[in-house]
Amino acid sequence: MKKSLKAVAGVLFSLSLLVAGCSQGASTNDGGGQAGAASGNASAMTKEPGVFVFAASGEYQPFSYFKDGQLTGFDIEIGNEIAKRLNLQPKPVTSPFSGIIAGVKEGRYDAAIASHAITEERKQQIDFADPYYLSGGQLFTRPDGTTSKLEELKGKEVAVALGTTHEKMAREYTDNIKTYDSDVTALRALEQGKHDVVITDSVVGEIAIAQGLKIKKSGAPLSEVQHGIAVRKGNSELLNKINEVLKQMHEDGTYLKLSEKYFNRDISKNE
């Protein structure tokens, strides 16, 4: 009887080892599969299969803004068209402008279609597609403002959007800087009597004036820069495809149609 019990115990012990071994094998396989999937996503063209996730601020009319609760604008329509031509589902998301480049770099977004000026500093962090429009900085003041040159900013309070090239430009001339998450918010604050000057993109300020904001362009344009769509460094497949789509959009007239819709001209060219 004792021998029988020992035999049964031995069989049970062997079975427990077998089950434990199988369990460990399954855990290793699952972990390997997850690691493989993560590795695959890291090297894939987009972070979500079949989806094109692109970021914009949502506070930069007419490039990206909310209308009747829907995110729209020139940048958003450009992104949607790129997704469509790549047979991907567009997924525009919003983020404060100052954090968008970091989001692309860290893989939270496939691309930034957010009116980023192409600079050497930014090119160290991400890759840019071919420029998709030209524009530049401009000083804006209240109607009675007299500041018209960067050299006159000393002693003035200057408002800019955080993380923009305009912020960097302003800091070369004054330390009295107030930052906002949105250029439009800065312009509204200027109209309300805050600050002396806002530096923003000339097109953005012109649209705000056309919509009734009581401010004015002051002085000559400060610069003209190229703006580009940003993607994660090394994602050459997506970069090349975006460039192909932009070329197609110019060739078939889609780009011109969108540009005229928002700006009444082709903003890929000098005025």
C-alpha positions in Angstrom: 0.0 0.0 0.0 2.9 2.3 0.9 4.6 1.5 -2.4 1.4 2.3 -4.3 1.1 5.6 -2.5 4.8 6.4 -3.3 4.2 5.6 -6.9 1.2 7.8 -7.1 3.0 10.6 -5.4 5.9 10.2 -7.8 3.6 10.5 -10.8 1.9 13.6 -9.4 5.2 15.2 -8.8 6.3 14.5 -12.4 3.1 15.9 -13.7 3.5 19.1 -11.7 7.0 19.6 -13.1 5.6 19.1 -16.6 2.8 21.6 -16.1 5.3 24.1 -14.7 7.6 23.6 -17.6 4.7 24.2 -20.1 3.6 27.2 -18.2 7.0 28.7 -18.4 7.3 27.9 -22.1 3.9 29.7 -22.8 5.0 32.8 -20.8 8.3 33.0 -22.7 6.5 32.7 -26.0 4.0 35.4 -25.1 6.8 37.7 -24.0 8.7 37.0 -27.1 5.6 37.7 -29.2 5.0 41.0 -27.5 8.6 42.0 -27.8 8.5 41.1 -31.5 5.4 43.1 -32.0 6.8 46.1 -30.2 10.0 45.9 -32.3 7.9 45.6 -35.4 5.8 48.7 -34.5 9.0 50.6 -33.9 10.3 49.9 -37.4 6.9 50.1 -39.1 5.9 53.1 -41.2 3.1 54.0 -38.8 2.6 53.4 -35.1 -0.9 51.9 -35.6 -1.5 49.5 -38.5 -3.6 51.2 -41.2 -3.7 54.5 -39.3 -1.9 57.8 -39.9 -1.6 59.7 -36.6 -0.5 63.3 -37.1 -0.3 66.1 -34.6 -1.3 69.8 -34.8 -1.9 72.4 -32.2 -5.6 73.0 -33.0 -5.0 76.7 -32.0 -3.4 78.1 -35.1 -6.2 79.3 -37.4 -6.4 78.9 -40.4 -3.9 76.0 -40.3 -5.5 74.0 -37.5 -8.5 75.0 -35.4 -11.8 73.8 -34.2 -15.0 74.8 -36.0 -18.4 73.6 -34.7 -16.5 71.1 -32.5 -14.6 69.6 -35.4 -10.8 69.9 -36.0 -10.1 71.5 -39.4 -7.8 73.8 -41.2 -5.2 73.8 -44.0 -2.8 71.5 -42.1 -5.5 69.1 -41.1 -6.8 68.8 -44.7 -3.2 68.2 -45.9 -2.9 65.4 -43.4 -6.2 63.9 -44.3 -5.3 63.9 -48.0 -1.9 62.3 -47.3 -3.6 59.5 -45.3 -6.2 59.0 -48.1 -3.5 58.6 -50.8 -1.6 56.2 -48.6 -4.7 54.1 -48.0 -4.5 54.9 -44.3 -7.1 56.1 -41.8 -6.4 59.7 -40.8 -6.2 60.4 -37.1 -5.4 64.0 -36.4 -4.6 64.8 -32.7 -3.9 68.0 -30.9 -1.1 69.0 -28.6 0.4 72.2 -27.3 2.8 73.3 -30.1 5.9 73.3 -27.8 5.5 69.5 -27.3 4.8 68.3 -30.8 8.3 67.7 -32.0 9.1 65.7 -28.8 5.9 63.6 -29.5 7.2 62.8 -33.0 10.6 62.0 -31.7 9.3 59.7 -29.1 6.9 57.9 -31.5 3.6 59.2 -30.1 2.7 60.6 -33.5 3.7 59.4 -37.0 4.1 63.0 -38.1 3.7 66.6 -37.2 1.7 68.6 -39.7 1.7 71.8 -37.6 3.4 74.5 -39.6 6.9 73.9 -38.2 9.5 76.1 -39.7 12.4 74.0 -41.0 15.5 74.8 -38.9 18.8 73.1 -38.3 18.1 72.8 -34.6 14.9 70.9 -35.3 16.5 68.8 -38.0 18.8 67.4 -35.3 15.7 65.8 -33.6 13.4 64.8 -36.5 13.4 64.6 -40.3 11.5 67.0 -42.5 9.6 66.2 -45.7 9.9 68.6 -48.6 8.7 72.1 -47.7 4.9 72.5 -48.1 4.5 76.2 -47.7 6.5 79.5 -47.4 5.7 82.2 -44.9 7.5 84.3 -42.3 7.4 86.3 -39.1 5.7 89.6 -38.6 5.4 92.2 -35.9 1.8 93.0 -34.8 0.8 95.8 -32.5 -2.4 97.6 -31.5 -3.6 100.2 -34.0 -1.7 103.0 -32.1 1.5 101.0 -31.7 4.7 102.3 -33.1 7.1 99.4 -32.9 8.1 98.3 -36.4 11.5 96.8 -36.1 13.2 94.0 -34.1 15.8 96.5 -32.9 12.9 98.5 -31.2 11.8 95.6 -29.0 14.2 96.5 -26.1 12.1 97.7 -23.2 8.9 96.4 -24.8 6.8 93.5 -23.6 6.7 90.9 -26.4 4.2 88.0 -26.6 4.9 84.8 -28.6 3.8 81.2 -28.8 6.0 78.9 -26.7 8.5 76.8 -28.7 8.3 78.7 -31.9 11.0 80.3 -34.0 9.4 83.6 -33.2 10.1 83.1 -29.5 13.8 82.4 -30.3 13.9 85.5 -32.5 12.4 87.7 -29.9 14.8 86.6 -27.2 17.7 87.9 -29.3 16.4 91.4 -28.7 14.7 91.4 -25.3 14.2 89.4 -22.1 10.7 90.8 -21.5 8.9 87.8 -23.1 5.5 86.4 -22.4 4.7 83.0 -23.8 1.4 81.4 -24.8 0.4 78.0 -26.0 -1.3 79.6 -29.0 -0.4 82.5 -31.4 -4.1 83.4 -31.6 -4.3 83.7 -27.9 -1.4 86.0 -27.8 -3.0 88.2 -30.5 -6.2 88.4 -28.6 -4.3 89.4 -25.5 -2.6 92.1 -27.5 -5.9 93.5 -28.6 -7.1 93.5 -25.0 -4.3 95.8 -24.0 -1.7 93.3 -22.8 1.8 93.4 -24.1 3.3 95.8 -26.7 4.0 93.5 -29.6 3.2 90.0 -30.8 5.5 88.2 -33.2 3.7 85.5 -35.2 3.4 84.2 -38.7 2.2 87.0 -41.1 -0.6 84.8 -42.5 -2.0 84.0 -39.0 -2.1 87.7 -38.1 -3.6 88.7 -41.4 -6.4 86.2 -40.9 -7.0 87.4 -37.4 -7.3 91.0 -38.7 -9.7 89.9 -41.4 -11.9 88.3 -38.7 -12.1 91.6 -36.9 -9.3 91.6 -34.4 -8.2 95.2 -33.8 -4.5 94.9 -34.3 -2.2 95.8 -37.2 0.9 94.6 -39.1 3.8 96.7 -38.2 6.9 97.2 -40.3 8.2 94.9 -43.0 8.1 91.1 -42.9 10.9 89.8 -40.7 11.8 86.7 -42.6 10.5 84.1 -45.1 11.0 80.5 -44.1 10.1 77.1 -45.4 7.7 75.0 -43.4 7.7 71.2 -43.4 6.0 68.0 -42.2 8.1 66.3 -39.5 8.5 62.5 -39.0 10.6 60.4 -36.7 14.3 60.2 -37.6 15.0 57.1 -39.7 11.4 56.6 -40.9 12.5 57.0 -44.5 9.6 55.0 -45.9 7.0 57.4 -44.5 9.1 60.4 -45.4 9.4 59.3 -49.0 5.7 58.5 -49.3 4.8 61.9 -47.9 7.0 63.6 -50.5 5.5 61.6 -53.2 2.0 62.6 -52.1 2.9 66.3 -51.9 4.3 66.1 -55.4 1.1 64.5 -56.7 -1.1 67.1 -54.9 0.8 69.9 -56.7 0.6 68.2 -60.0 -3.1 67.4 -59.9 -4.2 70.8 -58.5 -5.3 69.5 -55.1 -2.7 71.6 -53.2 -3.7 74.8 -55.0 -7.4 74.2 -54.3 -6.7 73.8 -50.6 -4.4 76.8 -50.5 -6.8 79.0 -52.3 -9.6 77.8 -50.0 -7.8 79.1 -46.9 -5.5 81.9 -48.2 -6.8 82.9 -51.6 -3.4 82.2 -53.1 -0.7 79.6 -53.5 1.3 79.7 -50.3 3.9 77.3 -51.6 5.2 80.3 -53.7 6.4 83.8 -53.0 3.6 86.4 -53.2 
